[in-house]
């Protein structure tokens, strides 16, 4: 049975529009409390953070009204990156952590991500239980004018800056220029301080959030302007983060865009050069075949999962791996923390890149040409129609000439189409054909 609220990465949608009304978030809070809190436990506790969307504070208050239907302590961390909530949920022994964010979506969307006491995103079973409670409680009234929120934002921000600084070995940053694109999001304050204190010369952009400009023509999903900024500032790298700070895309001083596969490649190459053990790596169905071939050559075990950093994390934990990630820029380094983190991944990348460059080693992955197209669809289109169109397209175009991945996005109203082949010409031709075919199918 299709799930109604949870997608690939938490709950997200347009705030104020059905089903994500104000009362929905009260009911959601109550459903979360019934899932994780015990009436007998006097130590029920939650830490809540958010990104910079104008609706975030209101959502926190609505969630709190529902959460306190079961007695609990609520600490608010203010505007912080998602990985900070994951980290401190575990570090400070909260029952759960909640991040109010719609990640890379534009400001009118919002939602939540939930972390368990180990700092991991909650299981699908827990998400399903929350959905069951929502359906049971949706007609109930959870207004509470006496909610108590404890503001711990200054403490959390300062502690997280110190934590980030400890996650990379020190190396010479003399005359290294770094351009930061902060997406007008969660890292607009923290990232600047981390990179400044680490010793980089920084040029920061998109660091003036106004509630409506998060991810707007900026951030890791909109990097068209970053190569020019890197060149203008004579930067060694441009680091582009997403709205909630758990993804990173990098641009080098030649204007080359480095996605999650490239970043993982540099980190692993650096580790191998340093004689550090790499037991295995987890990627997704979107991971470039060239990266998989590199790992095979190095006799490093590689596993693919479905899209979603939660799926990557589960496979890493199950197999005892510490490195994994997604092409989109979620980089998981479990020897550092339990969630993808754009700041920490950047510092680790810069450390290993510096080692490789100073030693004259190759630090770039020569990838198979790959094209990802996001085909917008009507949000009211029935699930079965979408599934049939995807299946028929895969049946028609799956052959040995290309690697084709088609899936409905779990975070936006679109179908994501990835075509990979040995030449740019084949990729472009097949992408055009596939997109046209499935678009016609969805219009019928």
C-alpha positions in Angstrom: 0.0 0.0 0.0 1.5 3.4 -1.0 2.5 5.6 1.9 0.6 8.9 2.2 3.0 11.3 3.8 6.6 10.0 4.1 8.8 10.0 1.0 12.4 9.2 0.3 13.6 11.6 2.9 11.0 12.4 5.6 7.8 14.4 5.1 7.7 17.4 2.8 5.2 19.4 0.8 3.7 22.8 0.4 3.0 24.2 3.9 -0.6 25.3 4.4 -1.9 23.3 1.4 -3.7 20.0 2.0 -2.6 17.7 3.4 0.1 19.7 5.1 -2.2 22.1 7.0 -1.5 23.7 10.3 -3.5 21.1 12.2 -1.7 18.3 10.3 1.5 19.3 12.1 -0.2 19.2 15.4 -1.5 15.7 14.7 2.0 14.8 13.3 3.5 15.9 16.6 1.0 13.8 18.6 1.6 10.8 16.3 5.4 11.1 16.8 5.0 11.3 20.6 2.8 8.2 20.6 5.4 6.4 18.5 8.5 7.2 20.5 7.4 8.5 24.0 6.2 6.5 26.9 3.6 7.9 29.4 5.6 6.3 32.2 9.0 7.7 31.1 9.8 11.0 32.7 12.8 11.5 30.5 11.0 11.8 27.1 13.0 14.5 25.3 13.3 15.9 21.8 15.6 18.4 20.1 14.2 20.4 17.2 16.1 22.4 14.6 15.2 24.1 11.4 16.4 25.7 8.2 15.6 29.3 7.2 12.1 29.0 5.7 9.5 31.5 6.9 7.2 28.7 8.0 9.7 26.9 10.2 9.1 28.6 13.5 5.3 28.2 13.1 5.8 24.5 12.3 7.9 24.0 15.4 5.2 25.5 17.6 2.5 23.4 16.0 4.6 20.2 16.4 5.3 21.1 20.0 1.5 21.3 20.7 1.1 17.8 19.5 4.3 16.4 21.0 3.4 17.6 24.4 0.2 15.5 24.3 2.6 13.1 26.0 4.7 14.7 28.7 8.1 15.6 27.2 11.0 18.1 27.2 11.5 20.1 24.0 14.8 21.9 23.3 15.0 24.1 20.2 18.3 24.5 18.4 17.2 27.3 16.1 18.7 27.4 12.6 21.2 24.6 12.3 22.1 22.0 9.6 20.4 18.7 9.6 23.5 16.8 10.6 23.8 18.9 13.8 20.4 17.5 14.9 21.5 14.0 14.1 24.7 14.5 16.0 23.3 16.0 19.1 20.3 13.6 19.3 22.9 10.9 19.9 25.5 13.0 21.8 23.0 14.4 24.3 20.8 11.3 24.6 17.6 12.8 23.3 14.8 10.3 22.7 14.4 11.7 19.1 15.6 14.7 17.1 13.5 16.5 14.5 14.7 18.7 11.7 12.1 21.1 10.2 13.2 21.4 6.6 12.3 20.6 3.0 16.0 20.2 2.1 16.7 21.5 -1.4 13.1 22.4 -2.2 12.0 26.1 -2.5 10.7 28.0 0.5 7.0 27.3 0.1 7.6 23.6 0.8 8.5 22.4 4.3 8.5 19.3 6.3 10.4 17.2 8.8 13.2 14.6 9.1 13.3 12.5 12.3 16.3 10.9 14.0 16.4 8.2 16.6 18.5 8.2 19.7 21.5 6.7 17.8 21.4 9.7 15.4 20.1 7.7 12.5 17.0 8.5 10.4 14.1 6.5 11.7 13.2 3.2 10.1 10.4 2.7 7.5 8.5 0.7 10.2 8.5 3.7 12.5 7.4 6.0 9.6 4.6 3.6 8.9 3.5 3.6 12.5 3.5 7.4 12.6 1.3 7.4 9.4 -1.1 4.9 11.2 -1.3 7.2 14.2 -2.0 10.2 11.9 -5.0 8.4 10.3 -6.2 7.5 13.8 -5.8 10.9 15.4 -6.5 13.3 12.5 -9.9 14.3 13.8 -8.6 15.1 17.3 -7.8 18.5 18.7 -4.3 19.1 20.0 -4.2 22.8 20.6 -2.1 23.6 23.6 -1.4 27.2 24.7 1.0 26.1 27.4 3.8 24.5 25.4 7.2 25.0 26.9 10.2 25.3 24.5 13.8 25.5 25.9 16.0 27.6 23.6 19.5 26.0 23.4 20.5 27.5 20.0 23.6 29.4 21.1 25.0 26.4 22.9 24.3 24.0 20.0 25.8 26.3 17.3 29.0 26.9 19.2 29.4 23.2 20.1 28.8 22.2 16.5 31.4 24.6 15.1 33.9 23.0 17.5 32.8 19.5 16.5 33.2 20.3 12.8 36.7 21.7 13.3 37.8 18.4 14.9 36.6 16.2 12.0 39.5 16.8 9.6 43.2 16.4 10.2 45.0 19.8 10.1 46.8 20.6 6.9 48.3 23.7 5.4 45.6 26.1 4.2 48.0 29.0 3.4 46.7 30.9 0.4 43.9 28.5 -0.2 40.8 30.4 -1.4 37.4 28.8 -1.0 34.1 30.2 -2.4 31.1 29.2 -0.3 27.5 29.0 -1.7 25.4 28.6 1.5 22.0 28.4 -0.3 20.6 31.0 2.1 20.0 28.0 4.3 21.0 26.2 7.5 24.7 26.8 7.2 24.6 30.5 6.5 26.4 31.2 9.8 28.1 28.0 10.9 29.9 27.2 7.7 31.6 30.6 7.4 32.9 30.3 11.0 34.2 26.8 10.5 36.1 27.5 7.3 37.5 30.8 8.6 38.7 29.2 11.9 40.2 26.3 9.9 42.4 28.9 8.1 40.9 29.2 4.6 40.4 32.5 2.8 36.7 32.5 2.1 34.3 34.2 -0.2 30.7 33.6 1.0 27.6 34.0 -1.1 23.9 33.4 -0.5 24.3 33.9 3.2 21.5 36.4 3.8 18.3 34.4 4.2 15.0 36.2 4.3 12.6 33.3 4.7 11.9 33.1 1.0 15.2 32.9 -0.8 16.5 29.5 0.5 17.7 27.4 -2.5 16.5 30.1 -4.9 18.9 30.1 -7.9 21.6 28.9 -5.5 22.8 25.9 -3.5 23.8 22.4 -4.6 20.9 21.9 -7.0 21.5 25.2 -8.8 25.2 25.8 -9.4 25.2 27.5 -12.7 26.8 30.7 -11.3 29.4 29.0 -9.1 32.1 28.3 -11.7 32.2 32.0 -12.6 32.4 33.0 -8.9 35.3 30.5 -8.3 37.1 32.0 -11.3 36.5 35.6 -10.2 37.8 34.9 -6.7 40.7 32.9 -7.9 39.5 30.2 -5.6 40.8 26.7 -5.5 37.3 25.3 -5.0 33.7 26.4 -4.7 31.6 24.5 -2.2 27.9 24.5 -2.8 25.6 23.3 0.0 21.9 22.6 0.0 19.3 24.3 2.1 19.6 22.0 5.2 23.3 21.4 4.9 23.5 17.6 4.4 24.6 17.7 0.8 27.6 19.1 -1.0 28.6 19.7 -4.7 32.1 21.1 -5.4 33.5 23.1 -8.3 37.2 23.2 -8.9 39.2 26.1 -10.3 38.9 24.8 -13.9 35.1 25.0 -13.6 34.7 21.2 -13.3 31.6 20.2 -11.3 32.4 17.4 -8.8 29.3 15.5 -7.6 29.1 12.9 -4.9 30.9 10.2 -6.9 33.8 12.5 -7.6 34.0 13.6 -3.9 34.0 9.9 -2.7 36.6 9.1 -5.3 39.0 11.7 -4.1 38.5 10.8 -0.5 39.1 7.1 -1.2 42.1 7.7 -3.5 43.6 9.8 -0.7 42.9 7.1 1.9 44.6 4.5 -0.3 47.6 6.8 -0.8 47.8 7.2 3.0 47.6 3.4 3.4 44.3 3.7 5.2 41.9 0.8 5.1 38.8 1.1 3.0 36.7 -2.0 3.8 33.9 -1.2 1.4 31.7 1.5 -0.1 28.0 1.9 -0.5 26.5 3.9 -3.4 23.1 3.9 -5.1 21.6 2.9 -8.4 22.6 6.4 -9.6 26.3 5.9 -8.9 28.5 6.2 -12.0 29.7 2.9 -13.4 33.3 4.3 -13.6 33.3 4.7 -9.8 32.2 1.1 -9.4 34.9 -0.1 -11.8 37.6 1.9 -9.9 36.6 0.2 -6.7 36.7 -3.2 -8.3 40.2 -2.5 -9.6 41.3 -1.6 -6.1 39.5 -4.8 -4.8 37.2 -2.7 -2.6 33.7 -4.2 -2.1 30.9 -2.0 -3.6 27.2 -2.2 -2.9 24.3 -0.3 -4.6 21.1 0.6 -2.9 17.9 2.4 -3.9 18.1 6.2 -3.9 18.0 7.8 -0.4 20.8 8.4 2.1 18.8 6.4 4.6 19.1 3.3 2.4 22.8 4.0 2.0 23.2 4.3 5.8 21.4 1.0 6.5 23.6 -0.9 4.1 26.7 0.7 5.6 25.8 -0.3 9.1 24.7 -3.8 8.0 28.1 -4.4 6.3 30.3 -2.5 8.7 31.4 0.1 6.1 32.3 3.6 7.1 32.1 5.3 3.6 29.2 5.8 1.3 27.1 8.3 -0.4 24.9 9.5 -3.3 25.7 11.1 -6.6 23.5 14.0 -5.4 26.1 14.9 -2.8 25.1 13.1 0.4 28.5 11.9 1.7 28.3 9.5 4.7 31.5 9.1 6.8 30.4 7.1 9.8 33.8 7.4 11.5 32.9 11.1 11.8 29.1 11.2 12.4 25.8 9.5 11.6 24.5 11.7 8.8 25.7 13.4 5.7 27.3 16.8 6.4 28.3 19.3 3.8 30.9 21.0 6.0 32.6 17.9 7.2 32.6 16.2 3.8 34.1 19.3 2.3 36.9 19.4 5.0 37.7 15.8 4.5 37.7 16.2 0.7 40.0 19.2 0.9 42.4 17.3 3.1 42.8 14.3 0.8 42.8 16.5 -2.3 45.7 18.5 -0.8 47.6 15.3 -0.2 47.0 13.9 -3.7 47.9 17.2 -5.4 51.1 17.7 -3.4 52.2 14.2 -4.3 51.3 14.6 -8.0 48.6 11.9 -7.8 45.5 11.8 -9.9 42.5 13.0 -7.9 39.8 13.1 -10.7 37.5 10.3 -11.7 37.0 9.9 -15.5 33.3 9.1 -15.5 31.0 7.6 -18.0 28.8 10.3 -19.6 25.6 10.5 -17.6 22.5 12.8 -17.9 19.8 13.3 -15.3 16.5 14.8 -16.4 13.7 15.8 -14.0 10.4 15.5 -15.8 7.7 17.5 -14.1 4.4 15.7 -13.7 0.9 16.6 -12.5 0.8 16.1 -8.7 -2.6 14.5 -9.0 -1.6 11.9 -11.5 -2.5 8.5 -10.2 0.4 6.3 -9.0 -0.5 3.4 -11.1 -0.4 5.5 -14.3 3.1 6.7 -13.4 4.3 3.1 -12.6 3.0 1.8 -15.9 4.6 4.5 -17.9 7.9 3.9 -16.1 7.7 0.1 -16.7 6.8 0.5 -20.4 9.7 2.9 -20.9 12.2 0.7 -19.2 11.0 -2.3 -21.3 11.4 -0.3 -24.5 14.8 1.3 -23.9 16.7 -1.0 -21.5 19.5 -2.5 -23.6 23.3 -3.1 -23.5 24.0 0.3 -25.1 22.8 2.4 -22.1 22.2 2.1 -18.3 18.8 3.5 -17.7 17.3 4.4 -14.3 13.7 5.9 -14.1 12.0 6.6 -10.8 9.3 8.8 -9.3 10.9 11.3 -7.0 10.1 10.9 -3.3 10.6 14.6 -2.7 9.2 16.5 -5.7 6.4 16.1 -8.3 8.7 14.8 -11.0 10.0 11.6 -12.6 13.8 11.4 -12.5 15.4 9.9 -15.7 19.1 8.9 -15.7 20.8 7.8 -18.9 24.4 6.5 -18.8 26.5 5.3 -21.7 30.1 5.3 -23.1 29.7 8.5 -25.2 28.0 11.9 -24.9 26.3 11.4 -28.2 24.5 8.3 -27.1 23.5 9.8 -23.8 22.1 12.9 -25.5 20.2 10.9 -28.2 18.8 8.4 -25.8 17.9 11.0 -23.1 15.8 12.9 -25.7 14.1 9.7 -26.9 13.4 8.4 -23.4 12.1 11.7 -22.1 9.8 12.1 -25.1 8.4 8.6 -24.9 7.6 8.7 -21.2 6.2 12.2 -21.4 3.8 11.1 -24.1 2.8 8.1 -21.9 2.0 10.4 -19.0 -0.2 12.7 -21.1 -2.5 9.9 -22.3 
